[in-house]
């Protein structure tokens, strides 16, 4: 019989019924009705072409055919449990691999991971610098942070409403437009091009020009007075999102970190 044709649900019911020698007790264990247990056993008997149980005056008993396969069946379920534990080992580990834009890590993420580590000293972080889509499986990622319009095909949560703000030096500074990949560009060719929004903020801070950057990225520099807002923040469809495929998103260690990052 091909593995894809193994009647796993029926075998699980057989194991429970054989241990209890009672369809009712097996149903209680499996959280189904006794009728459902009986249907699964009959379907399994039809598939295998054997009788697995007989009713006697003393109650339910296994036939020789049912008893013959029981030890191997239970051994198989134990191996299934070991396989599941092995697959869950990564989830129970304290290592998290995160992909994020380099400027986002420097301006926002790093200090929050440091604060998280103080309360979770056994946690280890592997950080990858990535602005574009990264293959979660190939890079063995647990979580990614992207400046995007939504989570796409993955699960995700937005860190903050999308907004951009134009920043400049606290006093004076050049009127030169500063550009970086992905930024909204004003009319005219930007006179200064940089590789990311973090460098754009730093350049604005020392007076090299005005930079249009994500408000979340500039928040702490604005609060510290390193830069000033030339105008009010403008809403944007682009925002920073925490994203991951569903299996990674369900991991306890990922959920715990997401909750911490959302809180502060």
Backbone as CSV, one residue per row, in Angstrom:
resi,resn,N_x,N_y,N_z,CA_x,CA_y,CA_z,C_x,C_y,C_z
1,UNK,0.844,-1.196,0.000,0.000,0.000,0.000,0.879,1.246,0.000
2,UNK,0.556,2.195,-0.877,1.323,3.437,-0.928,1.096,4.239,0.348
3,UNK,2.145,4.988,0.736,2.021,5.778,1.963,0.897,6.799,1.874
4,UNK,0.686,7.320,0.660,-0.371,8.317,0.495,-1.748,7.732,0.696
5,UNK,-1.851,6.381,0.663,-3.137,5.723,0.824,-3.337,5.152,2.226
6,UNK,-2.376,5.395,3.116,-2.514,4.871,4.469,-3.713,5.531,5.158
7,UNK,-4.619,4.742,5.726,-5.799,5.298,6.406,-5.450,5.744,7.826
8,UNK,-4.735,6.854,7.947,-4.189,7.260,9.240,-5.274,7.539,10.267
9,UNK,-6.374,8.168,9.858,-7.451,8.436,10.818,-8.039,7.133,11.357
10,UNK,-8.262,6.184,10.446,-8.809,4.901,10.870,-7.861,4.156,11.791
11,UNK,-6.560,4.217,11.510,-5.575,3.542,12.353,-5.505,4.188,13.738
12,UNK,-5.653,5.508,13.776,-5.658,6.195,15.071,-6.871,5.749,15.898
13,UNK,-8.014,5.604,15.254,-9.217,5.134,15.945,-9.039,3.687,16.396
14,UNK,-8.428,2.870,15.545,-8.174,1.474,15.912,-7.306,1.397,17.159
15,UNK,-6.259,2.202,17.219,-5.374,2.192,18.386,-6.148,2.542,19.654
16,UNK,-6.973,3.586,19.610,-7.735,3.993,20.790,-8.751,2.920,21.188
17,UNK,-9.460,2.383,20.212,-10.467,1.363,20.518,-9.824,0.103,21.069
18,UNK,-8.646,-0.247,20.567,-7.952,-1.452,21.041,-7.458,-1.261,22.466
19,UNK,-7.031,-0.082,22.814,-6.565,0.166,24.177,-7.704,0.131,25.182
20,UNK,-8.846,0.675,24.802,-9.977,0.748,25.736,-10.917,-0.447,25.626
21,UNK,-10.832,-1.163,24.480,-11.808,-2.213,24.174,-13.234,-1.682,24.387
22,UNK,-13.409,-0.454,23.909,-14.713,0.207,24.031,-14.774,1.340,23.019
23,UNK,-15.792,1.309,22.166,-15.975,2.408,21.218,-16.344,3.702,21.950
24,UNK,-17.080,3.578,23.037,-17.506,4.771,23.782,-16.311,5.470,24.422
25,UNK,-15.420,4.700,25.063,-14.247,5.305,25.700,-13.276,5.845,24.647
26,UNK,-13.168,5.118,23.529,-12.321,5.616,22.441,-12.870,6.932,21.911
27,UNK,-14.195,7.031,21.812,-14.818,8.273,21.334,-14.532,9.419,22.292
28,UNK,-14.587,9.157,23.600,-14.274,10.202,24.584,-12.839,10.701,24.424
29,UNK,-11.916,9.769,24.223,-10.511,10.158,24.053,-10.313,11.005,22.803
30,UNK,-10.986,10.635,21.730,-10.780,11.302,20.438,-11.722,12.481,20.223
31,UNK,-12.597,12.733,21.188,-13.552,13.846,21.107,-14.462,13.711,19.890
32,UNK,-14.957,12.501,19.655,-15.943,12.246,18.597,-17.064,11.408,19.208
33,UNK,-18.035,11.051,18.400,-19.147,10.225,18.894,-18.797,8.741,18.756
34,UNK,-19.404,7.880,19.568,-19.200,6.437,19.395,-19.587,5.968,17.996
35,UNK,-20.617,6.590,17.417,-21.017,6.222,16.060,-19.900,6.511,15.063
36,UNK,-19.200,7.642,15.265,-18.094,7.984,14.370,-16.963,6.978,14.497
37,UNK,-16.708,6.511,15.721,-15.687,5.484,15.923,-16.082,4.213,15.187
38,UNK,-17.339,3.808,15.332,-17.804,2.610,14.652,-17.687,2.731,13.141
39,UNK,-18.005,3.911,12.592,-17.899,4.119,11.149,-16.453,4.025,10.676
40,UNK,-15.537,4.587,11.448,-14.120,4.526,11.073,-13.613,3.086,11.100
41,UNK,-14.016,2.334,12.111,-13.582,0.935,12.202,-14.155,0.126,11.043
42,UNK,-15.437,0.325,10.721,-16.033,-0.417,9.603,-15.356,-0.057,8.283
43,UNK,-15.045,1.231,8.105,-14.370,1.657,6.874,-12.980,1.035,6.791
44,UNK,-12.297,0.953,7.931,-10.971,0.347,7.951,-11.059,-1.147,7.654
45,UNK,-12.040,-1.813,8.219,-12.225,-3.240,7.953,-12.532,-3.478,6.479
46,UNK,-13.343,-2.619,5.887,-13.656,-2.763,4.456,-12.402,-2.585,3.614
47,UNK,-11.575,-1.619,3.971,-10.359,-1.355,3.197,-9.374,-2.513,3.319
48,UNK,-9.231,-3.036,4.541,-8.245,-4.090,4.771,-8.771,-5.480,4.418
49,UNK,-10.078,-5.619,4.372,-10.667,-6.922,4.066,-10.594,-7.897,5.217
50,UNK,-10.584,-7.384,6.450,-10.530,-8.247,7.634,-11.505,-7.718,8.679
51,UNK,-11.809,-8.555,9.657,-12.607,-8.137,10.807,-11.643,-7.829,11.949
52,UNK,-11.785,-6.641,12.546,-10.843,-6.210,13.576,-11.382,-6.414,14.990
53,UNK,-12.692,-6.315,15.173,-13.301,-6.455,16.501,-14.500,-7.395,16.428
54,UNK,-14.753,-8.062,17.522,-15.976,-8.848,17.674,-16.633,-8.450,18.999
55,UNK,-17.952,-8.453,19.008,-18.681,-8.216,20.245,-18.971,-9.566,20.892
56,UNK,-18.653,-9.717,22.157,-18.884,-10.952,22.905,-19.707,-10.613,24.140
57,UNK,-20.214,-11.632,24.826,-20.960,-11.347,26.071,-20.127,-10.557,27.078
58,UNK,-18.806,-10.684,26.998,-17.948,-9.961,27.930,-17.603,-8.553,27.437
59,UNK,-17.982,-8.253,26.217,-17.684,-6.938,25.671,-16.926,-7.034,24.361
60,UNK,-16.238,-5.953,24.008,-15.516,-5.876,22.736,-14.174,-6.577,22.858
61,UNK,-13.808,-7.332,21.814,-12.472,-7.937,21.817,-11.879,-7.874,20.417
62,UNK,-10.546,-7.814,20.389,-9.827,-7.794,19.121,-9.810,-9.179,18.508
63,UNK,-9.901,-9.222,17.184,-9.709,-10.495,16.475,-8.211,-10.746,16.347
64,UNK,-7.870,-11.928,15.878,-6.464,-12.244,15.646,-5.835,-11.304,14.640
65,UNK,-6.613,-10.922,13.601,-6.084,-10.012,12.572,-5.805,-8.628,13.172
66,UNK,-6.723,-8.163,14.023,-6.509,-6.859,14.656,-5.324,-6.873,15.592
67,UNK,-5.214,-7.959,16.357,-4.110,-8.081,17.306,-2.773,-8.200,16.595
68,UNK,-2.755,-8.828,15.412,-1.498,-9.068,14.695,-0.796,-7.765,14.317
69,UNK,-1.576,-6.733,14.014,-0.937,-5.498,13.575,-0.777,-4.450,14.648
70,UNK,-1.218,-4.763,15.869,-1.289,-3.729,16.901,0.084,-3.251,17.362
71,UNK,1.023,-4.180,17.592,2.339,-3.770,18.066,3.043,-2.858,17.052
72,UNK,2.983,-3.245,15.790,3.616,-2.423,14.751,2.935,-1.056,14.640
73,UNK,1.606,-1.064,14.794,0.859,0.197,14.718,1.293,1.146,15.832
74,UNK,1.383,0.645,17.048,1.752,1.495,18.178,3.196,1.947,18.080
75,UNK,4.053,1.073,17.572,5.444,1.470,17.337,5.513,2.591,16.311
76,UNK,4.663,2.472,15.285,4.632,3.513,14.268,4.177,4.843,14.822
77,UNK,3.145,4.835,15.683,2.677,6.085,16.278,3.740,6.711,17.179
78,UNK,4.509,5.886,17.883,5.603,6.423,18.699,6.646,7.102,17.814
79,UNK,6.930,6.499,16.660,7.882,7.117,15.739,7.317,8.417,15.148
80,UNK,6.002,8.445,14.918,5.371,9.691,14.478,5.591,10.790,15.522
81,UNK,5.399,10.444,16.795,5.575,11.419,17.875,7.010,11.924,17.927
82,UNK,7.973,11.006,17.732,9.374,11.419,17.722,9.663,12.346,16.544
83,UNK,9.045,12.043,15.392,9.230,12.892,14.215,8.674,14.290,14.459
84,UNK,7.503,14.353,15.089,6.895,15.661,15.383,7.764,16.446,16.352
85,UNK,8.276,15.783,17.379,9.147,16.470,18.337,10.406,16.991,17.650
86,UNK,10.955,16.201,16.725,12.146,16.634,16.005,11.847,17.866,15.151
87,UNK,10.674,17.866,14.506,10.314,19.012,13.671,10.015,20.245,14.506
88,UNK,9.564,20.046,15.747,9.272,21.173,16.623,10.504,21.699,17.340
89,UNK,11.627,20.999,17.200,12.830,21.412,17.918,13.244,22.826,17.540
90,UNK,13.107,23.176,16.237,13.459,24.527,15.810,12.559,25.567,16.433
91,UNK,11.274,25.208,16.620,10.334,26.147,17.225,10.672,26.384,18.689
92,UNK,11.156,25.361,19.350,11.462,25.498,20.765,12.853,26.079,21.000
93,UNK,13.629,26.264,19.924,14.950,26.850,20.088,14.811,28.335,20.378
94,UNK,15.896,28.935,20.803,15.880,30.349,21.156,16.515,31.214,20.085
95,UNK,16.676,30.672,18.876,17.278,31.442,17.779,16.192,31.934,16.838
96,UNK,16.301,33.196,16.444,15.371,33.799,15.498,16.170,34.434,14.366
97,UNK,15.843,34.060,13.143,16.497,34.652,11.982,15.535,35.654,11.352
98,UNK,15.997,36.903,11.257,15.143,38.007,10.819,15.802,38.716,9.641
99,UNK,15.023,38.978,8.613,15.489,39.778,7.480,14.828,41.151,7.556
100,UNK,15.629,42.201,7.446,15.098,43.563,7.520,16.003,44.496,6.737
101,UNK,15.474,45.612,6.231,16.333,46.604,5.581,17.407,47.084,6.559
102,UNK,18.587,47.324,6.049,19.710,47.712,6.906,19.392,48.988,7.696
103,UNK,18.774,49.975,7.029,18.505,51.235,7.722,17.441,51.060,8.797
104,UNK,16.473,50.171,8.555,15.445,49.920,9.559,16.058,49.268,10.797
105,UNK,16.985,48.333,10.577,17.661,47.697,11.708,18.427,48.730,12.522
106,UNK,19.156,49.607,11.839,19.972,50.591,12.545,19.129,51.638,13.269
107,UNK,18.068,52.102,12.624,17.294,53.207,13.172,16.201,52.789,14.153
108,UNK,15.683,51.572,14.004,14.505,51.203,14.804,14.628,49.846,15.478
109,UNK,15.061,48.840,14.734,14.948,47.460,15.218,15.985,47.078,16.254
110,UNK,17.246,47.472,16.044,18.347,46.964,16.875,18.129,47.232,18.361
111,UNK,17.761,48.447,18.710,17.606,48.762,20.134,16.419,48.020,20.746
112,UNK,15.413,47.715,19.948,14.270,46.970,20.468,14.610,45.498,20.654
113,UNK,15.437,44.973,19.771,15.907,43.601,19.978,16.802,43.520,21.211
114,UNK,17.593,44.559,21.433,18.444,44.590,22.623,17.588,44.615,23.890
115,UNK,16.510,45.397,23.869,15.614,45.452,25.028,14.922,44.116,25.227
116,UNK,14.526,43.472,24.129,13.881,42.163,24.214,14.847,41.143,24.814
117,UNK,16.102,41.218,24.433,17.102,40.264,24.925,17.335,40.399,26.421
118,UNK,17.167,41.598,26.972,17.354,41.774,28.406,16.337,40.948,29.199
119,UNK,15.117,40.862,28.654,14.089,40.070,29.319,14.090,38.610,28.878
120,UNK,14.803,38.335,27.795,14.894,36.973,27.260,16.371,36.688,26.947
121,UNK,17.194,36.548,27.980,18.653,36.479,27.779,19.136,35.291,26.953
122,UNK,18.328,34.259,26.832,18.748,33.091,26.057,18.434,33.233,24.567
123,UNK,17.720,34.276,24.197,17.344,34.462,22.798,18.536,34.939,21.979
124,UNK,18.705,34.333,20.804,19.770,34.740,19.879,19.123,35.202,18.577
125,UNK,19.674,36.260,18.013,19.136,36.799,16.768,20.169,36.679,15.654
126,UNK,19.714,36.209,14.510,20.514,36.234,13.287,19.843,37.243,12.356
127,UNK,20.534,38.332,12.049,19.947,39.412,11.271,20.512,39.426,9.863
128,UNK,19.616,39.449,8.882,20.010,39.535,7.482,19.564,40.881,6.934
129,UNK,20.452,41.556,6.219,20.100,42.821,5.582,19.426,42.513,4.256
130,UNK,18.161,42.885,4.133,17.416,42.569,2.912,16.305,43.591,2.718
131,UNK,16.318,44.274,1.571,15.268,45.230,1.240,14.175,44.586,0.409
132,UNK,14.545,43.615,-0.420,13.585,42.985,-1.318,13.106,41.666,-0.738
133,UNK,12.226,41.015,-1.491,11.705,39.728,-1.053,12.831,38.714,-0.875
134,UNK,12.756,37.979,0.204,13.723,36.921,0.493,12.957,35.618,0.612
135,UNK,13.486,34.559,0.035,12.857,33.251,0.129,13.000,32.738,1.569
136,UNK,11.881,32.576,2.269,11.925,32.182,3.672,12.574,30.825,3.857
137,UNK,12.294,29.894,2.968,12.857,28.550,3.100,14.342,28.553,2.807
138,UNK,14.724,29.205,1.715,16.137,29.217,1.325,16.996,29.907,2.364
139,UNK,16.494,31.012,2.927,17.265,31.760,3.924,17.007,31.286,5.347
140,UNK,16.130,30.294,5.516,15.781,29.762,6.833,15.293,30.875,7.761
141,UNK,14.400,31.721,7.234,13.912,32.875,7.983,12.760,32.504,8.909
142,UNK,12.696,33.212,10.032,11.533,33.141,10.900,10.613,34.327,10.685
143,UNK,11.191,35.478,10.338,10.414,36.709,10.245,11.122,37.669,9.303
144,UNK,10.338,38.489,8.598,10.908,39.526,7.748,10.195,40.838,8.020
145,UNK,10.909,41.938,7.826,10.334,43.271,7.965,10.540,43.980,6.637
146,UNK,9.459,44.464,6.063,9.541,45.076,4.739,8.737,46.362,4.693
147,UNK,9.218,47.284,3.884,8.479,48.504,3.581,7.632,48.195,2.358
148,UNK,6.332,48.001,2.577,5.479,47.473,1.524,4.048,47.926,1.757
149,UNK,3.151,47.541,0.863,1.741,47.922,1.000,0.917,46.869,1.738
150,UNK,1.499,45.738,2.039,0.769,44.698,2.744,1.584,43.427,2.814
151,UNK,1.061,42.398,3.480,1.821,41.161,3.662,1.873,40.261,2.449
152,UNK,1.108,40.600,1.394,1.107,39.743,0.208,0.528,38.375,0.502
153,UNK,1.252,37.335,0.117,0.780,35.962,0.315,1.066,35.430,1.711
154,UNK,1.738,36.228,2.538,2.125,35.775,3.874,1.163,36.307,4.935
155,UNK,1.390,35.858,6.160,0.729,36.460,7.317,1.514,37.713,7.700
156,UNK,0.860,38.657,8.347,1.614,39.841,8.719,0.809,40.832,9.530
157,UNK,1.531,41.798,10.092,0.918,42.882,10.849,1.706,44.156,10.570
158,UNK,0.998,45.258,10.434,1.640,46.542,10.154,2.146,47.151,11.449
159,UNK,3.409,47.584,11.453,3.993,48.149,12.667,3.382,49.487,13.030
160,UNK,3.082,50.293,12.029,2.502,51.618,12.250,1.854,52.067,10.959
161,UNK,0.892,52.994,11.033,0.298,53.508,9.799,1.364,54.080,8.876
162,UNK,1.182,53.877,7.576,2.152,54.383,6.622,2.132,55.899,6.556
163,UNK,3.289,56.505,6.693,3.401,57.962,6.613,4.836,58.320,6.257
164,UNK,4.991,59.359,5.451,6.303,59.883,5.098,6.392,61.328,5.580
165,UNK,7.602,61.748,5.921,7.830,63.111,6.382,9.122,63.636,5.760
166,UNK,9.141,64.908,5.423,10.358,65.534,4.888,11.132,66.110,6.061
167,UNK,12.396,65.703,6.184,13.222,66.148,7.300,14.432,66.923,6.790
168,UNK,14.926,67.798,7.659,16.093,68.610,7.327,16.878,68.858,8.600
169,UNK,17.993,69.555,8.467,18.821,69.867,9.632,18.037,70.732,10.613
170,UNK,18.368,70.653,11.904,17.635,71.446,12.899,17.638,72.934,12.590
171,UNK,18.739,73.404,12.057,18.841,74.816,11.694,19.478,74.926,10.313
172,UNK,18.815,75.638,9.435,19.396,75.857,8.112,19.498,74.578,7.324
173,UNK,20.596,74.409,6.628,20.789,73.248,5.784,20.446,73.548,4.342
174,UNK,20.985,72.748,3.437,20.764,72.950,2.006,19.333,72.583,1.634
175,UNK,18.881,73.155,0.513,17.559,72.818,-0.016,17.617,71.656,-0.993
176,UNK,18.757,71.015,-1.061,18.960,69.920,-2.008,18.023,68.748,-1.725
177,UNK,17.254,68.291,-2.712,16.453,67.077,-2.494,17.360,65.853,-2.358
178,UNK,17.060,65.022,-1.396,17.825,63.795,-1.169,16.934,62.605,-1.550
179,UNK,17.456,61.709,-2.360,16.688,60.566,-2.828,17.324,59.266,-2.367
180,UNK,16.502,58.232,-2.246,16.959,56.879,-1.925,15.995,55.914,-2.604
181,UNK,16.389,54.688,-2.890,15.527,53.757,-3.625,14.184,53.545,-2.927
182,UNK,13.120,53.776,-3.671,11.789,53.550,-3.135,11.133,54.761,-2.525
183,UNK,11.844,55.898,-2.440,11.238,57.060,-1.807,10.362,57.818,-2.801
184,UNK,9.318,58.488,-2.299,8.527,59.347,-3.183,9.405,60.508,-3.651
185,UNK,9.498,60.696,-4.931,10.381,61.729,-5.482,9.561,62.950,-5.874
186,UNK,9.987,64.119,-5.438,9.330,65.359,-5.828,9.689,65.708,-7.264
187,UNK,9.052,66.719,-7.781,9.344,67.134,-9.145,10.807,67.533,-9.271
188,UNK,11.385,67.222,-10.397,12.794,67.534,-10.605,13.687,66.386,-10.178
189,UNK,14.845,66.322,-10.765,15.794,65.247,-10.448,16.476,65.517,-9.115
190,UNK,16.433,64.554,-8.180,17.132,64.766,-6.904,18.622,64.995,-7.118
191,UNK,19.153,65.935,-6.363,20.568,66.267,-6.543,21.484,65.329,-5.760
192,UNK,20.938,64.632,-4.768,21.760,63.739,-3.952,21.051,62.397,-3.836
193,UNK,21.691,61.335,-4.314,21.119,59.992,-4.260,21.907,59.145,-3.257
194,UNK,21.171,58.461,-2.364,21.801,57.621,-1.356,21.166,56.230,-1.391
195,UNK,21.800,55.288,-0.697,21.382,53.893,-0.833,20.186,53.512,0.025
196,UNK,19.886,54.280,1.084,18.724,53.934,1.899,18.232,55.153,2.673
197,UNK,17.066,54.998,3.292,16.442,56.115,4.000,17.213,56.511,5.246
198,UNK,17.892,55.564,5.875,18.681,55.888,7.052,19.799,56.873,6.725
199,UNK,20.500,56.620,5.617,21.546,57.546,5.186,20.952,58.894,4.788
200,UNK,19.741,58.851,4.225,19.081,60.105,3.856,18.793,60.944,5.102
201,UNK,18.335,60.305,6.168,18.083,61.025,7.422,19.381,61.608,7.969
202,UNK,20.439,60.818,7.984,21.722,61.285,8.512,22.276,62.433,7.676
203,UNK,22.083,62.364,6.362,22.551,63.432,5.489,21.767,64.719,5.738
204,UNK,20.461,64.575,5.921,19.646,65.742,6.242,20.075,66.344,7.578
205,UNK,20.411,65.485,8.543,20.777,65.970,9.870,22.012,66.860,9.853
206,UNK,22.943,66.597,8.931,24.167,67.404,8.878,24.070,68.521,7.841
207,UNK,22.855,68.727,7.314,22.626,69.874,6.455,22.843,69.671,4.984
208,UNK,22.920,68.412,4.506,23.167,68.175,3.078,21.917,68.313,2.220
209,UNK,20.730,68.377,2.833,19.525,68.520,2.035,18.277,68.118,2.788
210,UNK,17.162,68.044,2.063,15.879,67.627,2.614,15.586,66.206,2.155
211,UNK,15.178,65.340,3.077,14.928,63.944,2.745,13.495,63.564,3.075
212,UNK,12.824,62.923,2.121,11.472,62.415,2.323,11.587,60.952,2.741
213,UNK,11.255,60.660,3.994,11.548,59.341,4.569,10.342,58.823,5.355
214,UNK,10.293,57.497,5.611,9.218,56.961,6.454,9.230,57.604,7.839
215,UNK,8.074,58.025,8.285,7.990,58.703,9.589,8.470,57.800,10.718
216,UNK,8.139,56.514,10.653,8.567,55.594,11.705,10.083,55.561,11.819
217,UNK,10.769,55.645,10.681,12.225,55.580,10.680,12.842,56.855,11.254
218,UNK,12.157,57.980,11.075,12.704,59.272,11.513,12.224,59.680,12.898
219,UNK,11.300,58.906,13.484,10.655,59.298,14.736,11.644,59.657,15.834
220,UNK,12.618,58.812,16.071,13.527,59.044,17.186,14.491,60.186,16.894
221,UNK,14.890,60.346,15.637,15.744,61.486,15.293,14.974,62.794,15.438
222,UNK,13.701,62.784,15.101,12.868,63.985,15.293,12.711,64.289,16.777
223,UNK,12.452,63.261,17.574,12.262,63.456,19.011,13.543,63.950,19.683
224,UNK,14.687,63.496,19.178,15.967,63.894,19.760,16.454,65.245,19.240
225,UNK,15.758,65.799,18.238,16.167,67.083,17.688,17.308,67.006,16.692
226,UNK,17.656,65.809,16.233,18.723,65.688,15.236,18.275,66.226,13.888
227,UNK,16.966,66.105,13.619,16.378,66.658,12.398,15.073,67.348,12.777
228,UNK,14.584,68.169,11.865,13.282,68.798,12.054,12.382,68.421,10.886
229,UNK,11.092,68.439,11.133,10.126,68.154,10.081,9.861,69.433,9.294
230,UNK,10.088,69.384,7.998,9.842,70.538,7.138,8.342,70.755,6.965
231,UNK,7.578,69.658,6.988,6.122,69.734,6.859,5.517,68.596,7.653
232,UNK,4.198,68.600,7.792,3.515,67.511,8.501,3.678,66.197,7.739
233,UNK,3.640,65.106,8.477,3.746,63.791,7.854,2.553,63.560,6.927
234,UNK,2.816,62.950,5.784,1.789,62.658,4.791,1.495,61.158,4.771
235,UNK,0.211,60.799,4.730,-0.172,59.387,4.680,0.408,58.723,3.436
236,UNK,0.744,57.446,3.583,1.316,56.683,2.472,0.795,55.254,2.507
237,UNK,0.666,54.662,1.334,0.292,53.245,1.270,1.431,52.355,1.731
238,UNK,2.653,52.874,1.681,3.816,52.098,2.118,3.959,52.181,3.633
239,UNK,4.200,51.047,4.259,4.410,50.993,5.703,5.318,49.815,6.012
240,UNK,5.877,49.815,7.201,6.707,48.687,7.625,5.805,47.577,8.172
241,UNK,5.978,46.384,7.608,5.182,45.215,7.992,6.092,44.116,8.531
242,UNK,5.618,43.442,9.564,6.217,42.192,10.025,5.496,41.075,9.294
243,UNK,6.225,40.240,8.569,5.569,39.206,7.773,6.302,37.872,7.886
244,UNK,5.546,36.801,7.639,6.116,35.442,7.614,5.071,34.506,7.031
245,UNK,5.491,33.405,6.415,4.537,32.367,6.015,3.829,31.814,7.251
246,UNK,2.656,31.237,7.054,1.844,30.782,8.183,2.581,29.855,9.150
247,UNK,3.352,28.835,8.678,4.032,27.967,9.659,4.984,28.736,10.571
248,UNK,5.767,29.667,10.003,6.663,30.465,10.833,5.877,31.407,11.742
249,UNK,4.810,31.989,11.182,4.012,32.954,11.943,3.397,32.318,13.188
250,UNK,3.109,31.016,13.108,2.470,30.326,14.234,3.453,29.962,15.347
251,UNK,4.728,30.048,15.100,5.707,29.672,16.107,5.582,30.575,17.344
252,UNK,5.684,29.968,18.507,5.558,30.739,19.747,6.632,31.814,19.836
253,UNK,7.857,31.493,19.430,8.937,32.476,19.552,8.707,33.660,18.618
254,UNK,8.110,33.410,17.453,7.808,34.500,16.526,6.665,35.346,17.069
255,UNK,5.626,34.700,17.562,4.492,35.450,18.109,4.924,36.330,19.277
256,UNK,5.796,35.789,20.134,6.262,36.559,21.298,7.037,37.792,20.852
257,UNK,7.898,37.626,19.848,8.670,38.773,19.380,7.773,39.790,18.688
258,UNK,6.841,39.330,17.873,5.922,40.244,17.193,5.148,41.071,18.215
259,UNK,4.658,40.424,19.262,3.913,41.158,20.290,4.791,42.196,20.954
260,UNK,6.051,41.857,21.211,6.958,42.815,21.852,7.254,43.996,20.934
261,UNK,7.477,43.734,19.648,7.770,44.814,18.718,6.550,45.708,18.510
262,UNK,5.377,45.118,18.492,4.168,45.917,18.343,3.922,46.791,19.571
263,UNK,4.384,46.329,20.722,4.168,47.080,21.962,5.128,48.254,22.101
264,UNK,6.228,48.206,21.349,7.160,49.324,21.572,8.252,49.414,20.590
